[in-house]
Amino acid sequence: MDKTIKELTLLLIYLTSWQEDVGLKKVQRSWKGYPFEVLDELNEEGYIDGSKHAKSVYLTEEGL
């Protein structure tokens, strides 16, 4: 996957994210409105995380 596409997708995920309380911490969450191939690679690289069944992902510390 082109590095520029992954970087721009991660930027869009961040810009369209919202903060959500989950227990003792807050996470940045965003909808999965991007190509799944790119989301899968960002997940494998540790920038985002979330269930494959969920409609949203959250940004990890690495992704922020």
PDB file of N, CA, C and O in Angstrom:
ATOM      1  N   MET A   1       0.857  -1.179   0.000  1.00  0.00           N
ATOM      2  CA  MET A   1       0.000   0.000   0.000  1.00  0.00           C
ATOM      3  C   MET A   1       0.896   1.232   0.000  1.00  0.00           C
ATOM      4  O   MET A   1       1.922   1.264   0.680  1.00  0.00           O
ATOM      5  N   ASP A   2       0.506   2.232  -0.757  1.00  0.00           N
ATOM      6  CA  ASP A   2       1.252   3.478  -0.845  1.00  0.00           C
ATOM      7  C   ASP A   2       1.280   4.175   0.517  1.00  0.00           C
ATOM      8  O   ASP A   2       0.240   4.353   1.151  1.00  0.00           O
ATOM      9  N   LYS A   3       2.468   4.566   0.957  1.00  0.00           N
ATOM     10  CA  LYS A   3       2.637   5.207   2.265  1.00  0.00           C
ATOM     11  C   LYS A   3       1.819   6.494   2.366  1.00  0.00           C
ATOM     12  O   LYS A   3       1.255   6.788   3.419  1.00  0.00           O
ATOM     13  N   THR A   4       1.752   7.256   1.281  1.00  0.00           N
ATOM     14  CA  THR A   4       1.002   8.515   1.293  1.00  0.00           C
ATOM     15  C   THR A   4      -0.477   8.270   1.542  1.00  0.00           C
ATOM     16  O   THR A   4      -1.109   9.019   2.287  1.00  0.00           O
ATOM     17  N   ILE A   5      -1.038   7.238   0.932  1.00  0.00           N
ATOM     18  CA  ILE A   5      -2.458   6.916   1.122  1.00  0.00           C
ATOM     19  C   ILE A   5      -2.717   6.548   2.579  1.00  0.00           C
ATOM     20  O   ILE A   5      -3.707   6.987   3.165  1.00  0.00           O
ATOM     21  N   LYS A   6      -1.835   5.748   3.162  1.00  0.00           N
ATOM     22  CA  LYS A   6      -2.007   5.371   4.569  1.00  0.00           C
ATOM     23  C   LYS A   6      -1.907   6.587   5.485  1.00  0.00           C
ATOM     24  O   LYS A   6      -2.695   6.726   6.420  1.00  0.00           O
ATOM     25  N   GLU A   7      -0.945   7.466   5.221  1.00  0.00           N
ATOM     26  CA  GLU A   7      -0.788   8.662   6.056  1.00  0.00           C
ATOM     27  C   GLU A   7      -1.999   9.582   5.946  1.00  0.00           C
ATOM     28  O   GLU A   7      -2.478  10.103   6.954  1.00  0.00           O
ATOM     29  N   LEU A   8      -2.497   9.784   4.726  1.00  0.00           N
ATOM     30  CA  LEU A   8      -3.665  10.648   4.535  1.00  0.00           C
ATOM     31  C   LEU A   8      -4.921  10.040   5.156  1.00  0.00           C
ATOM     32  O   LEU A   8      -5.752  10.760   5.709  1.00  0.00           O
ATOM     33  N   THR A   9      -5.058   8.728   5.067  1.00  0.00           N
ATOM     34  CA  THR A   9      -6.206   8.057   5.684  1.00  0.00           C
ATOM     35  C   THR A   9      -6.147   8.203   7.197  1.00  0.00           C
ATOM     36  O   THR A   9      -7.163   8.479   7.836  1.00  0.00           O
ATOM     37  N   LEU A  10      -4.968   8.021   7.770  1.00  0.00           N
ATOM     38  CA  LEU A  10      -4.811   8.192   9.215  1.00  0.00           C
ATOM     39  C   LEU A  10      -5.132   9.632   9.618  1.00  0.00           C
ATOM     40  O   LEU A  10      -5.753   9.859  10.656  1.00  0.00           O
ATOM     41  N   LEU A  11      -4.719  10.591   8.816  1.00  0.00           N
ATOM     42  CA  LEU A  11      -5.036  11.997   9.090  1.00  0.00           C
ATOM     43  C   LEU A  11      -6.540  12.236   9.047  1.00  0.00           C
ATOM     44  O   LEU A  11      -7.082  12.917   9.917  1.00  0.00           O
ATOM     45  N   LEU A  12      -7.218  11.684   8.049  1.00  0.00           N
ATOM     46  CA  LEU A  12      -8.674  11.829   7.955  1.00  0.00           C
ATOM     47  C   LEU A  12      -9.380  11.153   9.125  1.00  0.00           C
ATOM     48  O   LEU A  12     -10.360  11.679   9.652  1.00  0.00           O
ATOM     49  N   ILE A  13      -8.886   9.998   9.525  1.00  0.00           N
ATOM     50  CA  ILE A  13      -9.461   9.314  10.687  1.00  0.00           C
ATOM     51  C   ILE A  13      -9.352  10.219  11.910  1.00  0.00           C
ATOM     52  O   ILE A  13     -10.307  10.358  12.674  1.00  0.00           O
ATOM     53  N   TYR A  14      -8.190  10.830  12.090  1.00  0.00           N
ATOM     54  CA  TYR A  14      -8.002  11.728  13.235  1.00  0.00           C
ATOM     55  C   TYR A  14      -8.923  12.945  13.148  1.00  0.00           C
ATOM     56  O   TYR A  14      -9.560  13.314  14.134  1.00  0.00           O
ATOM     57  N   LEU A  15      -8.996  13.567  11.976  1.00  0.00           N
ATOM     58  CA  LEU A  15      -9.790  14.792  11.816  1.00  0.00           C
ATOM     59  C   LEU A  15     -11.290  14.556  11.984  1.00  0.00           C
ATOM     60  O   LEU A  15     -12.023  15.470  12.360  1.00  0.00           O
ATOM     61  N   THR A  16     -11.746  13.341  11.708  1.00  0.00           N
ATOM     62  CA  THR A  16     -13.175  13.041  11.830  1.00  0.00           C
ATOM     63  C   THR A  16     -13.499  12.273  13.110  1.00  0.00           C
ATOM     64  O   THR A  16     -14.608  11.763  13.269  1.00  0.00           O
ATOM     65  N   SER A  17     -12.535  12.191  14.013  1.00  0.00           N
ATOM     66  CA  SER A  17     -12.735  11.412  15.242  1.00  0.00           C
ATOM     67  C   SER A  17     -13.401  12.249  16.326  1.00  0.00           C
ATOM     68  O   SER A  17     -13.458  13.476  16.258  1.00  0.00           O
ATOM     69  N   TRP A  18     -13.897  11.538  17.321  1.00  0.00           N
ATOM     70  CA  TRP A  18     -14.472  12.175  18.504  1.00  0.00           C
ATOM     71  C   TRP A  18     -13.904  11.477  19.728  1.00  0.00           C
ATOM     72  O   TRP A  18     -13.456  10.333  19.654  1.00  0.00           O
ATOM     73  N   GLN A  19     -13.928  12.177  20.851  1.00  0.00           N
ATOM     74  CA  GLN A  19     -13.407  11.610  22.090  1.00  0.00           C
ATOM     75  C   GLN A  19     -14.520  10.885  22.834  1.00  0.00           C
ATOM     76  O   GLN A  19     -15.639  11.384  22.952  1.00  0.00           O
ATOM     77  N   GLU A  20     -14.191   9.707  23.329  1.00  0.00           N
ATOM     78  CA  GLU A  20     -15.171   8.864  24.005  1.00  0.00           C
ATOM     79  C   GLU A  20     -14.582   8.335  25.310  1.00  0.00           C
ATOM     80  O   GLU A  20     -13.428   7.906  25.344  1.00  0.00           O
ATOM     81  N   ASP A  21     -15.367   8.363  26.374  1.00  0.00           N
ATOM     82  CA  ASP A  21     -14.946   7.804  27.660  1.00  0.00           C
ATOM     83  C   ASP A  21     -15.161   6.296  27.650  1.00  0.00           C
ATOM     84  O   ASP A  21     -16.254   5.812  27.355  1.00  0.00           O
ATOM     85  N   VAL A  22     -14.096   5.558  27.979  1.00  0.00           N
ATOM     86  CA  VAL A  22     -14.200   4.103  28.131  1.00  0.00           C
ATOM     87  C   VAL A  22     -13.522   3.718  29.445  1.00  0.00           C
ATOM     88  O   VAL A  22     -12.317   3.467  29.499  1.00  0.00           O
ATOM     89  N   GLY A  23     -14.309   3.680  30.468  1.00  0.00           N
ATOM     90  CA  GLY A  23     -13.760   3.337  31.776  1.00  0.00           C
ATOM     91  C   GLY A  23     -12.917   4.459  32.348  1.00  0.00           C
ATOM     92  O   GLY A  23     -13.401   5.574  32.545  1.00  0.00           O
ATOM     93  N   LEU A  24     -11.659   4.161  32.611  1.00  0.00           N
ATOM     94  CA  LEU A  24     -10.778   5.134  33.247  1.00  0.00           C
ATOM     95  C   LEU A  24     -10.014   6.010  32.262  1.00  0.00           C
ATOM     96  O   LEU A  24      -9.250   6.878  32.682  1.00  0.00           O
ATOM     97  N   LYS A  25     -10.201   5.804  30.970  1.00  0.00           N
ATOM     98  CA  LYS A  25      -9.464   6.617  30.004  1.00  0.00           C
ATOM     99  C   LYS A  25     -10.380   7.091  28.882  1.00  0.00           C
ATOM    100  O   LYS A  25     -11.525   6.654  28.768  1.00  0.00           O
ATOM    101  N   LYS A  26      -9.861   7.979  28.070  1.00  0.00           N
ATOM    102  CA  LYS A  26     -10.598   8.495  26.921  1.00  0.00           C
ATOM    103  C   LYS A  26      -9.886   8.044  25.654  1.00  0.00           C
ATOM    104  O   LYS A  26      -8.658   7.972  25.618  1.00  0.00           O
ATOM    105  N   VAL A  27     -10.656   7.741  24.617  1.00  0.00           N
ATOM    106  CA  VAL A  27     -10.078   7.331  23.339  1.00  0.00           C
ATOM    107  C   VAL A  27     -10.656   8.190  22.226  1.00  0.00           C
ATOM    108  O   VAL A  27     -11.749   8.743  22.349  1.00  0.00           O
ATOM    109  N   GLN A  28      -9.904   8.291  21.140  1.00  0.00           N
ATOM    110  CA  GLN A  28     -10.377   8.958  19.932  1.00  0.00           C
ATOM    111  C   GLN A  28     -10.968   7.878  19.031  1.00  0.00           C
ATOM    112  O   GLN A  28     -10.268   6.938  18.654  1.00  0.00           O
ATOM    113  N   ARG A  29     -12.230   7.999  18.686  1.00  0.00           N
ATOM    114  CA  ARG A  29     -12.925   7.004  17.880  1.00  0.00           C
ATOM    115  C   ARG A  29     -13.378   7.640  16.574  1.00  0.00           C
ATOM    116  O   ARG A  29     -13.692   8.830  16.536  1.00  0.00           O
ATOM    117  N   SER A  30     -13.412   6.846  15.494  1.00  0.00           N
ATOM    118  CA  SER A  30     -13.826   7.336  14.185  1.00  0.00           C
ATOM    119  C   SER A  30     -14.549   6.221  13.433  1.00  0.00           C
ATOM    120  O   SER A  30     -14.302   5.038  13.667  1.00  0.00           O
ATOM    121  N   TRP A  31     -15.438   6.613  12.533  1.00  0.00           N
ATOM    122  CA  TRP A  31     -16.164   5.643  11.714  1.00  0.00           C
ATOM    123  C   TRP A  31     -15.233   4.987  10.705  1.00  0.00           C
ATOM    124  O   TRP A  31     -14.228   5.578  10.311  1.00  0.00           O
ATOM    125  N   LYS A  32     -15.561   3.778  10.289  1.00  0.00           N
ATOM    126  CA  LYS A  32     -14.780   3.029   9.305  1.00  0.00           C
ATOM    127  C   LYS A  32     -15.210   3.385   7.880  1.00  0.00           C
ATOM    128  O   LYS A  32     -15.600   2.497   7.122  1.00  0.00           O
ATOM    129  N   GLY A  33     -15.150   4.630   7.511  1.00  0.00           N
ATOM    130  CA  GLY A  33     -15.583   5.057   6.183  1.00  0.00           C
ATOM    131  C   GLY A  33     -14.459   5.094   5.175  1.00  0.00           C
ATOM    132  O   GLY A  33     -14.463   5.935   4.276  1.00  0.00           O
ATOM    133  N   TYR A  34     -13.510   4.210   5.304  1.00  0.00           N
ATOM    134  CA  TYR A  34     -12.328   4.214   4.447  1.00  0.00           C
ATOM    135  C   TYR A  34     -12.104   2.797   3.923  1.00  0.00           C
ATOM    136  O   TYR A  34     -12.653   1.842   4.472  1.00  0.00           O
ATOM    137  N   PRO A  35     -11.300   2.652   2.861  1.00  0.00           N
ATOM    138  CA  PRO A  35     -11.079   1.308   2.302  1.00  0.00           C
ATOM    139  C   PRO A  35     -10.554   0.334   3.368  1.00  0.00           C
ATOM    140  O   PRO A  35      -9.614   0.637   4.103  1.00  0.00           O
ATOM    141  N   PHE A  36     -11.177  -0.820   3.428  1.00  0.00           N
ATOM    142  CA  PHE A  36     -10.802  -1.805   4.446  1.00  0.00           C
ATOM    143  C   PHE A  36      -9.362  -2.270   4.295  1.00  0.00           C
ATOM    144  O   PHE A  36      -8.721  -2.621   5.286  1.00  0.00           O
ATOM    145  N   GLU A  37      -8.846  -2.278   3.078  1.00  0.00           N
ATOM    146  CA  GLU A  37      -7.452  -2.671   2.857  1.00  0.00           C
ATOM    147  C   GLU A  37      -6.509  -1.727   3.617  1.00  0.00           C
ATOM    148  O   GLU A  37      -5.547  -2.173   4.242  1.00  0.00           O
ATOM    149  N   VAL A  38      -6.790  -0.434   3.557  1.00  0.00           N
ATOM    150  CA  VAL A  38      -5.970   0.557   4.262  1.00  0.00           C
ATOM    151  C   VAL A  38      -6.167   0.419   5.770  1.00  0.00           C
ATOM    152  O   VAL A  38      -5.197   0.452   6.527  1.00  0.00           O
ATOM    153  N   LEU A  39      -7.415   0.265   6.209  1.00  0.00           N
ATOM    154  CA  LEU A  39      -7.690   0.106   7.640  1.00  0.00           C
ATOM    155  C   LEU A  39      -6.995  -1.129   8.204  1.00  0.00           C
ATOM    156  O   LEU A  39      -6.467  -1.094   9.315  1.00  0.00           O
ATOM    157  N   ASP A  40      -6.993  -2.219   7.439  1.00  0.00           N
ATOM    158  CA  ASP A  40      -6.321  -3.441   7.893  1.00  0.00           C
ATOM    159  C   ASP A  40      -4.828  -3.204   8.098  1.00  0.00           C
ATOM    160  O   ASP A  40      -4.251  -3.656   9.087  1.00  0.00           O
ATOM    161  N   GLU A  41      -4.206  -2.489   7.156  1.00  0.00           N
ATOM    162  CA  GLU A  41      -2.771  -2.221   7.288  1.00  0.00           C
ATOM    163  C   GLU A  41      -2.481  -1.292   8.466  1.00  0.00           C
ATOM    164  O   GLU A  41      -1.517  -1.505   9.201  1.00  0.00           O
ATOM    165  N   LEU A  42      -3.304  -0.271   8.647  1.00  0.00           N
ATOM    166  CA  LEU A  42      -3.114   0.625   9.791  1.00  0.00           C
ATOM    167  C   LEU A  42      -3.290  -0.128  11.103  1.00  0.00           C
ATOM    168  O   LEU A  42      -2.606   0.159  12.085  1.00  0.00           O
ATOM    169  N   ASN A  43      -4.204  -1.090  11.118  1.00  0.00           N
ATOM    170  CA  ASN A  43      -4.418  -1.923  12.299  1.00  0.00           C
ATOM    171  C   ASN A  43      -3.194  -2.802  12.553  1.00  0.00           C
ATOM    172  O   ASN A  43      -2.725  -2.900  13.687  1.00  0.00           O
ATOM    173  N   GLU A  44      -2.680  -3.435  11.510  1.00  0.00           N
ATOM    174  CA  GLU A  44      -1.506  -4.298  11.647  1.00  0.00           C
ATOM    175  C   GLU A  44      -0.289  -3.519  12.133  1.00  0.00           C
ATOM    176  O   GLU A  44       0.549  -4.059  12.856  1.00  0.00           O
ATOM    177  N   GLU A  45      -0.190  -2.250  11.738  1.00  0.00           N
ATOM    178  CA  GLU A  45       0.950  -1.418  12.130  1.00  0.00           C
ATOM    179  C   GLU A  45       0.751  -0.766  13.500  1.00  0.00           C
ATOM    180  O   GLU A  45       1.650  -0.086  13.997  1.00  0.00           O
ATOM    181  N   GLY A  46      -0.423  -0.969  14.113  1.00  0.00           N
ATOM    182  CA  GLY A  46      -0.659  -0.491  15.467  1.00  0.00           C
ATOM    183  C   GLY A  46      -1.148   0.939  15.585  1.00  0.00           C
ATOM    184  O   GLY A  46      -1.131   1.501  16.680  1.00  0.00           O
ATOM    185  N   TYR A  47      -1.586   1.549  14.481  1.00  0.00           N
ATOM    186  CA  TYR A  47      -2.068   2.932  14.524  1.00  0.00           C
ATOM    187  C   TYR A  47      -3.535   3.027  14.932  1.00  0.00           C
ATOM    188  O   TYR A  47      -3.949   4.014  15.540  1.00  0.00           O
ATOM    189  N   ILE A  48      -4.313   2.015  14.601  1.00  0.00           N
ATOM    190  CA  ILE A  48      -5.726   1.977  14.971  1.00  0.00           C
ATOM    191  C   ILE A  48      -6.034   0.602  15.539  1.00  0.00           C
ATOM    192  O   ILE A  48      -5.264  -0.343  15.367  1.00  0.00           O
ATOM    193  N   ASP A  49      -7.160   0.504  16.211  1.00  0.00           N
ATOM    194  CA  ASP A  49      -7.588  -0.783  16.749  1.00  0.00           C
ATOM    195  C   ASP A  49      -9.106  -0.790  16.817  1.00  0.00           C
ATOM    196  O   ASP A  49      -9.745   0.260  16.750  1.00  0.00           O
ATOM    197  N   GLY A  50      -9.667  -1.958  16.947  1.00  0.00           N
ATOM    198  CA  GLY A  50     -11.112  -2.093  17.056  1.00  0.00           C
ATOM    199  C   GLY A  50     -11.564  -3.421  16.495  1.00  0.00           C
ATOM    200  O   GLY A  50     -10.842  -4.071  15.738  1.00  0.00           O
ATOM    201  N   SER A  51     -12.739  -3.808  16.865  1.00  0.00           N
ATOM    202  CA  SER A  51     -13.316  -5.073  16.427  1.00  0.00           C
ATOM    203  C   SER A  51     -13.626  -5.042  14.940  1.00  0.00           C
ATOM    204  O   SER A  51     -14.023  -4.010  14.400  1.00  0.00           O
ATOM    205  N   LYS A  52     -13.444  -6.166  14.290  1.00  0.00           N
ATOM    206  CA  LYS A  52     -13.807  -6.271  12.871  1.00  0.00           C
ATOM    207  C   LYS A  52     -15.311  -6.127  12.684  1.00  0.00           C
ATOM    208  O   LYS A  52     -15.771  -5.779  11.597  1.00  0.00           O
ATOM    209  N   HIS A  53     -16.080  -6.392  13.734  1.00  0.00           N
ATOM    210  CA  HIS A  53     -17.541  -6.326  13.640  1.00  0.00           C
ATOM    211  C   HIS A  53     -18.086  -4.937  13.962  1.00  0.00           C
ATOM    212  O   HIS A  53     -19.244  -4.641  13.667  1.00  0.00           O
ATOM    213  N   ALA A  54     -17.259  -4.087  14.565  1.00  0.00           N
ATOM    214  CA  ALA A  54     -17.700  -2.735  14.930  1.00  0.00           C
ATOM    215  C   ALA A  54     -17.706  -1.831  13.697  1.00  0.00           C
ATOM    216  O   ALA A  54     -17.012  -2.098  12.716  1.00  0.00           O
ATOM    217  N   LYS A  55     -18.485  -0.777  13.759  1.00  0.00           N
ATOM    218  CA  LYS A  55     -18.552   0.180  12.658  1.00  0.00           C
ATOM    219  C   LYS A  55     -17.579   1.336  12.851  1.00  0.00           C
ATOM    220  O   LYS A  55     -17.532   2.263  12.042  1.00  0.00           O
ATOM    221  N   SER A  56     -16.805   1.272  13.930  1.00  0.00           N
ATOM    222  CA  SER A  56     -15.840   2.331  14.189  1.00  0.00           C
ATOM    223  C   SER A  56     -14.530   1.732  14.692  1.00  0.00           C
ATOM    224  O   SER A  56     -14.474   0.575  15.107  1.00  0.00           O
ATOM    225  N   VAL A  57     -13.484   2.545  14.644  1.00  0.00           N
ATOM    226  CA  VAL A  57     -12.168   2.161  15.145  1.00  0.00           C
ATOM    227  C   VAL A  57     -11.719   3.231  16.125  1.00  0.00           C
ATOM    228  O   VAL A  57     -12.291   4.321  16.167  1.00  0.00           O
ATOM    229  N   TYR A  58     -10.699   2.925  16.913  1.00  0.00           N
ATOM    230  CA  TYR A  58     -10.132   3.969  17.754  1.00  0.00           C
ATOM    231  C   TYR A  58      -8.649   4.098  17.453  1.00  0.00           C
ATOM    232  O   TYR A  58      -7.982   3.133  17.081  1.00  0.00           O
ATOM    233  N   LEU A  59      -8.156   5.305  17.622  1.00  0.00           N
ATOM    234  CA  LEU A  59      -6.746   5.594  17.394  1.00  0.00           C
ATOM    235  C   LEU A  59      -5.944   5.164  18.613  1.00  0.00           C
ATOM    236  O   LEU A  59      -6.319   5.461  19.747  1.00  0.00           O
ATOM    237  N   THR A  60      -4.855   4.475  18.381  1.00  0.00           N
ATOM    238  CA  THR A  60      -3.963   4.083  19.467  1.00  0.00           C
ATOM    239  C   THR A  60      -3.038   5.255  19.788  1.00  0.00           C
ATOM    240  O   THR A  60      -3.045   6.260  19.076  1.00  0.00           O
ATOM    241  N   GLU A  61      -2.251   5.137  20.841  1.00  0.00           N
ATOM    242  CA  GLU A  61      -1.264   6.173  21.171  1.00  0.00           C
ATOM    243  C   GLU A  61      -0.320   6.382  19.992  1.00  0.00           C
ATOM    244  O   GLU A  61       0.060   7.512  19.687  1.00  0.00           O
ATOM    245  N   GLU A  62       0.053   5.299  19.337  1.00  0.00           N
ATOM    246  CA  GLU A  62       0.933   5.372  18.162  1.00  0.00           C
ATOM    247  C   GLU A  62       0.267   6.136  17.022  1.00  0.00           C
ATOM    248  O   GLU A  62       0.933   6.873  16.293  1.00  0.00           O
ATOM    249  N   GLY A  63      -1.036   5.964  16.868  1.00  0.00           N
ATOM    250  CA  GLY A  63      -1.773   6.621  15.793  1.00  0.00           C
ATOM    251  C   GLY A  63      -2.023   8.095  16.021  1.00  0.00           C
ATOM    252  O   GLY A  63      -2.253   8.850  15.077  1.00  0.00           O
ATOM    253  N   LEU A  64      -1.977   8.502  17.281  1.00  0.00           N
ATOM    254  CA  LEU A  64      -2.173   9.915  17.591  1.00  0.00           C
ATOM    255  C   LEU A  64      -0.892  10.669  17.339  1.00  0.00           C
ATOM    256  O   LEU A  64      -0.841  11.883  17.538  1.00  0.00           O
TER     257      LEU A  64
END
